[in-house]
Amino acid sequence: MFDDDEDEPAFKKYQVQAEAVADLFRRSPHNLIEEIEKLRFTYVVDDDEDAEEINEELTARPETYFQMALVSYLDGVDAPSESLLKLWREETRRKDSPFPLWRRYFRTENAQLKRLALLGLDRYPTTHDLLENLYVLYSFLPNPKELLLRHTLACDLEDDPERFRELAQEFDVGAASFGYDALHALRKRYAVDDLKKKVIDGLLLDREKTKEIVAF
């Protein structure tokens, strides 16, 4: 969009405005929409977005020491660590976890959250909850390449047939939202791996049966 040299000042201006909007989301002022419009942006809620959910995200605050530690990391520039990763996984899997608070960081495509999830997948590439985190994060991003690569790697490394089946099924469901046929891609990838190919064939058959039922 900003390929020509003459467009560089416009691009830099846009970057400054976009960073200012991201900072507003992090601070969540009570008059957020008014502040966004002062930056010459229009705040729009898509048809498939729940305005009530967004309001919950904007008003959510950390309530415990551990939640404050995570928010401090997500709003800052510190490098991710194993201790933060462990804390994130524990806090976000708690039944009483403040999900609107964490959802805000997914919706705003938080770079620190992405770094933390990728650190986890570097160390534990077949972990379901971290892959799910990446799916949610990338649902707000235009390019799912990193997500597809990570889930493909998870399938490559998983040797247990049942866990492989679960990963492949999750991959298929999640990637469908990007228009990517994960099962056919995996079928081709494991053409000489009889065990994994058999699992994929079974999932493809199940998917076709589901389509037939829906069509009927």
C-alpha positions, 0 to 999 in steps of 0.5 A: 500500500505504501510502496512509493518513496512519497508515501513513506511519510504517510506510512510513518504517520499511520504507524504512529497512529496505530501504536497510539491506538494499541496503547489505548487498548492497553490502558483501557480508558473509560472513554476509549471510543472518544480517544480513538476518534481523536486519533482520526480512527473510527471505532467499528464493531463487526457484525460477528463481534459481540459489543458486550464482550468488547465492553467486558474486555475494556473494563477487565482488570487483574485481580491477583498478584499472578494476574498482575504479573502477567498483565505487566509482561503483556503490557511491557517489553520483557522477554518471555520466560519459562516461569511466565509461560507456566504462570500463563498456562496455569492462570488461563486454564483456571475455571475462575480465570478472568477470560475477558482480560486475556481475550483483550490481548488476543483481540489486540494481537498482542506481540508479547502474547505471541512471543510467549505462545511461540516460546512454549511451542518451541519447547513443547510443540505438541501442547494442545492449549498452546496451539489453541492459544495460537489459533485464537491469536491468529483468528485476529491476524491476516496471515496464518502461515506461522500457525499452519507451520506450528501445527504441522510440526506438532503433527510431525512430532506426535507419534501416539496415534490417539494424540495424533488424531486429536491434533489432526482433527483440531488442525482441520477445524481451526485451519478451515476458518482460513480456507486451508484444507489441513487433512488433505495437506496432511494426507499428502505429507504422510503418503509414505507413513502408513500409520498416520495416513490411516488416521488421516483417511479415517478423519477424511471419511468422518468428515465426508459422513458429516457433510452427507448428514448435514446435506440430508 
